[in-house]
Amino acid sequence: MKRSRTDRIIGGVCGGIADDYGSESWIVRFMYLWLIFITFIVPGVIIYLIAWMIIPKENNGKKQNNKKNEKK
């Protein structure tokens, strides 16, 4: 599971979940908003912030090189 870089409103969490499960992102966002209101807002916001911190961003299709200055 990865956070979406393109389908995002705040952190890309809902877009990444929707992409992972093959669903539309607006459905995941709607269900999450419904969950937030059912749980009196605070737990839902805390869960989103935790997910934002622990779910990594998706790769942008390029190889990431850990070496800043590569010498030949």
N, CA, C and O of each residue as an XYZ file, in Angstrom:
288
protein
N       0.845     -1.164      0.000
C       0.000      0.000      0.000
C       0.894      1.232      0.000
O       1.847      1.320      0.775
N       0.584      2.166     -0.862
C       1.353      3.401     -0.998
C       0.400      4.587     -1.063
O      -0.727      4.460     -1.542
N       0.859      5.748     -0.577
C       0.078      6.972     -0.719
C       0.200      7.463     -2.148
O       1.274      7.400     -2.746
N      -0.889      7.947     -2.684
C      -0.898      8.409     -4.068
C      -0.214      9.767     -4.187
O      -0.405     10.643     -3.344
N       0.579      9.934     -5.235
C       1.199     11.232     -5.519
C       0.293     12.082     -6.398
O       0.401     13.309     -6.386
N      -0.592     11.461     -7.152
C      -1.423     12.208     -8.096
C      -2.864     12.365     -7.623
O      -3.450     13.436     -7.782
N      -3.438     11.327     -7.050
C      -4.835     11.356     -6.615
C      -4.876     11.671     -5.123
O      -5.071     10.784     -4.292
N      -4.690     12.946     -4.802
C      -4.602     13.333     -3.407
C      -5.319     14.653     -3.172
O      -5.396     15.514     -4.049
N      -5.836     14.781     -1.971
C      -6.406     16.054     -1.541
C      -5.564     16.599     -0.387
O      -5.187     17.771     -0.396
N      -5.270     15.768      0.593
C      -4.421     16.198      1.707
C      -3.099     15.434      1.654
O      -2.062     16.007      1.322
N      -3.137     14.152      1.980
C      -1.894     13.391      2.049
C      -1.811     12.241      1.070
O      -0.773     11.584      0.995
N      -2.858     11.971      0.319
C      -2.841     10.867     -0.627
C      -3.197      9.521     -0.028
O      -3.085      8.497     -0.703
N      -3.631      9.502      1.244
C      -3.947      8.241      1.912
C      -5.168      7.579      1.264
O      -5.106      6.408      0.891
N      -6.250      8.300      1.131
C      -7.475      7.721      0.553
C      -7.268      7.344     -0.912
O      -7.769      6.314     -1.362
N      -6.537      8.166     -1.656
C      -6.239      7.833     -3.046
C      -5.402      6.577     -3.167
O      -5.615      5.773     -4.075
N      -4.449      6.397     -2.259
C      -3.615      5.196     -2.264
C      -4.394      3.949     -1.892
O      -4.198      2.887     -2.482
N      -5.286      4.081     -0.904
C      -6.137      2.946     -0.514
C      -7.055      2.566     -1.662
O      -7.224      1.382     -1.955
N      -7.650      3.560     -2.318
C      -8.541      3.289     -3.448
C      -7.782      2.606     -4.582
O      -8.291      1.663     -5.187
N      -6.590      3.065     -4.869
C      -5.775      2.468     -5.926
C      -5.397      1.035     -5.588
O      -5.399      0.167     -6.461
N      -5.077      0.784     -4.336
C      -4.676     -0.550     -3.895
C      -5.822     -1.559     -4.015
O      -5.602     -2.722     -4.355
N      -7.029     -1.107     -3.736
C      -8.181     -2.011     -3.786
C      -8.974     -1.910     -5.087
O     -10.006     -2.567     -5.225
N      -8.521     -1.109     -6.034
C      -9.179     -0.999     -7.325
C     -10.527     -0.311     -7.252
O     -11.453     -0.672     -7.978
N     -10.640      0.673     -6.385
C     -11.888      1.388     -6.178
C     -11.723      2.840     -6.609
O     -10.609      3.307     -6.850
N     -12.837      3.542     -6.701
C     -12.796      4.970     -6.991
C     -12.415      5.715     -5.717
O     -12.876      5.368     -4.629
N     -11.579      6.733     -5.849
C     -11.106      7.446     -4.662
C     -12.222      8.224     -3.976
O     -12.182      8.393     -2.757
N     -13.216      8.704     -4.721
C     -14.298      9.460     -4.080
C     -15.113      8.559     -3.164
O     -15.653      9.031     -2.164
N     -15.212      7.277     -3.481
C     -15.946      6.339     -2.622
C     -15.190      6.147     -1.311
O     -15.793      6.159     -0.238
N     -13.876      5.970     -1.393
C     -13.064      5.802     -0.182
C     -13.123      7.073      0.656
O     -13.245      6.996      1.878
N     -13.039      8.239      0.023
C     -13.120      9.504      0.765
C     -14.475      9.669      1.437
O     -14.548     10.087      2.593
N     -15.545      9.345      0.725
C     -16.887      9.443      1.299
C     -17.031      8.509      2.505
O     -17.557      8.909      3.544
N     -16.565      7.271      2.364
C     -16.651      6.312      3.472
C     -15.805      6.781      4.658
O     -16.201      6.608      5.811
N     -14.657      7.366      4.381
C     -13.809      7.843      5.466
C     -14.440      9.039      6.181
O     -14.400      9.125      7.408
N     -15.021      9.958      5.411
C     -15.719     11.087      6.040
C     -16.885     10.608      6.887
O     -17.127     11.132      7.974
N     -17.602      9.622      6.396
C     -18.707      9.041      7.161
C     -18.173      8.433      8.457
O     -18.775      8.608      9.517
N     -17.048      7.721      8.380
C     -16.430      7.135      9.563
C     -15.999      8.211     10.561
O     -16.163      8.041     11.769
N     -15.454      9.310     10.059
C     -15.028     10.397     10.938
C     -16.222     10.955     11.717
O     -16.126     11.171     12.925
N     -17.326     11.186     11.044
C     -18.490     11.751     11.732
C     -19.129     10.763     12.693
O     -19.664     11.163     13.727
N     -19.080      9.480     12.367
C     -19.622      8.458     13.266
C     -18.799      8.386     14.557
O     -19.358      8.182     15.635
N     -17.478      8.554     14.453
C     -16.601      8.418     15.622
C     -16.319      9.761     16.294
O     -15.357      9.883     17.052
N     -17.133     10.747     16.027
C     -16.993     12.070     16.654
C     -15.681     12.760     16.313
O     -15.065     13.389     17.174
N     -15.261     12.647     15.087
C     -14.176     13.374     14.427
C     -12.762     13.048     14.938
O     -11.909     12.676     14.132
N     -12.488     13.170     16.215
C     -11.108     13.069     16.718
C     -10.425     11.738     16.395
O      -9.308     11.762     15.877
N     -11.036     10.568     16.674
C     -10.326      9.317     16.338
C     -10.045      9.173     14.845
O      -8.990      8.668     14.462
N     -10.976      9.610     13.998
C     -10.768      9.517     12.558
C      -9.627     10.376     12.075
O      -8.863      9.966     11.201
N      -9.503     11.570     12.638
C      -8.403     12.458     12.265
C      -7.072     11.880     12.737
O      -6.080     11.934     12.010
N      -7.045     11.337     13.930
C      -5.819     10.726     14.450
C      -5.411      9.536     13.590
O      -4.230      9.370     13.285
N      -6.371      8.709     13.199
C      -6.077      7.555     12.338
C      -5.504      8.018     11.001
O      -4.547      7.429     10.499
N      -6.089      9.081     10.417
C      -5.591      9.600      9.145
C      -4.157     10.108      9.290
O      -3.313      9.830      8.438
N      -3.881     10.841     10.351
C      -2.531     11.369     10.555
C      -1.509     10.252     10.745
O      -0.394     10.333     10.229
N      -1.886      9.211     11.484
C      -0.989      8.067     11.660
C      -0.743      7.370     10.324
O       0.391      7.015     10.003
N      -1.820      7.175      9.538
C      -1.679      6.545      8.216
C      -0.794      7.391      7.315
O       0.014      6.854      6.557
N      -0.938      8.706      7.391
C      -0.135      9.622      6.586
C       1.346      9.466      6.918
O       2.197      9.556      6.033
N       1.650      9.233      8.188
C       3.050      9.104      8.599
C       3.651      7.738      8.271
O       4.836      7.659      7.945
N       2.862      6.652      8.348
C       3.461      5.319      8.196
C       3.324      4.738      6.799
O       4.104      3.855      6.441
N       2.373      5.187      5.994
C       2.230      4.664      4.634
C       3.180      5.434      3.722
O       3.086      6.658      3.633
N       4.086      4.743      3.048
C       5.058      5.446      2.198
C       4.400      5.958      0.918
O       3.359      5.458      0.493
N       5.036      6.976      0.310
C       4.562      7.492     -0.973
C       4.859      6.483     -2.059
O       5.811      5.708     -1.964
N       4.025      6.498     -3.104
C       4.295      5.616     -4.231
C       5.486      6.156     -5.001
O       5.768      7.354     -4.975
N       6.183      5.256     -5.690
C       7.311      5.665     -6.524
C       6.778      6.392     -7.737
O       5.675      6.109     -8.206
N       7.554      7.321     -8.241
C       7.111      8.071     -9.411
C       7.611      7.449    -10.709
O       7.638      8.115    -11.743
N       7.999      6.201    -10.665
C       8.428      5.500    -11.866
C       9.909      5.615    -12.159
O      10.402      4.980    -13.091
N      10.623      6.402    -11.391
C      12.058      6.564    -11.599
C      12.801      5.821    -10.508
O      12.321      5.696     -9.381
N      13.976      5.331    -10.858
C      14.808      4.694     -9.848
C      15.362      5.775     -8.931
O      15.879      6.796     -9.384
N      15.244      5.530     -7.652
C      15.796      6.482     -6.706
C      17.218      6.071     -6.361
O      17.477      4.932     -5.974
N      18.110      6.997     -6.507
C      19.518      6.731     -6.255
C      19.873      7.323     -4.905
O      19.717      8.524     -4.685
N      20.353      6.476     -3.996
C      20.704      6.931     -2.665
C      22.015      7.702     -2.619
O      22.271      8.442     -1.669
N      22.836      7.533     -3.633
C      24.116      8.226     -3.677
C      23.908      9.601     -4.326
O      23.421      9.700     -5.452
N      24.280     10.641     -3.610
C      24.091     11.989     -4.154
C      25.111     12.305     -5.237
O      24.759     12.819     -6.299
N      26.325     12.009     -4.979
C      27.397     12.280     -5.942
C      28.004     10.955     -6.380
O      28.835     10.369     -5.686
N      27.575     10.511     -7.526
C      28.072      9.231     -8.006
C      29.328      9.468     -8.828
O      29.305     10.234     -9.792
N      30.432      8.812     -8.454
C      31.701      8.949     -9.172
C      31.927      7.726    -10.030
O      31.613      6.605     -9.631
N      32.468      7.946    -11.194
C      32.744      6.832    -12.103
C      34.182      6.426    -12.002
O      34.612      5.502    -12.692
